[in-house]
Amino acid sequence: MRQEGVSVRNVGDVITFSPPFIITRTEIDRIVMDLRDAVRKELTK
């Protein structure tokens, strides 16, 4: 997600992300969907 301009990291059992200060609802939706897909992928390993 960093390639898309979003910094993602974990703090203990919490996932934090830092999108750009100027962001649209569509971009937020995409970040959430991408994060969901990444978590699902890791859980199915």
C-alpha positions in Angstrom: 0.0 0.0 0.0 3.0 2.3 0.4 3.2 2.4 -3.4 -0.2 4.0 -3.4 0.9 6.7 -0.9 -0.5 5.0 2.3 1.8 4.0 5.1 0.6 0.9 6.9 2.1 -0.7 10.1 1.0 -2.8 13.0 1.2 -1.7 16.6 0.7 -4.9 18.7 -2.5 -6.3 17.4 -3.7 -3.1 15.8 -3.3 -2.1 12.1 -2.7 1.6 11.6 -2.5 3.4 8.3 -1.8 7.0 7.4 -3.4 8.2 4.1 -2.6 11.5 2.6 -4.2 14.6 4.2 -6.3 15.2 1.1 -8.2 12.1 0.2 -11.6 11.3 -1.4 -14.2 8.9 -0.2 -13.5 6.7 -3.2 -9.8 6.5 -2.2 -10.7 5.7 1.4 -13.0 2.9 0.1 -10.1 1.5 -2.0 -7.7 1.6 1.0 -10.2 -0.3 3.1 -10.8 -2.9 0.4 -7.1 -3.4 -0.3 -6.5 -3.8 3.4 -9.3 -6.3 3.7 -8.0 -8.3 0.8 -4.5 -8.4 2.3 -5.8 -9.6 5.7 -7.9 -12.3 4.0 -4.9 -13.4 2.0 -2.7 -13.8 5.1 -5.4 -15.6 7.0 -5.9 -18.2 4.3 -2.2 -19.2 4.2 
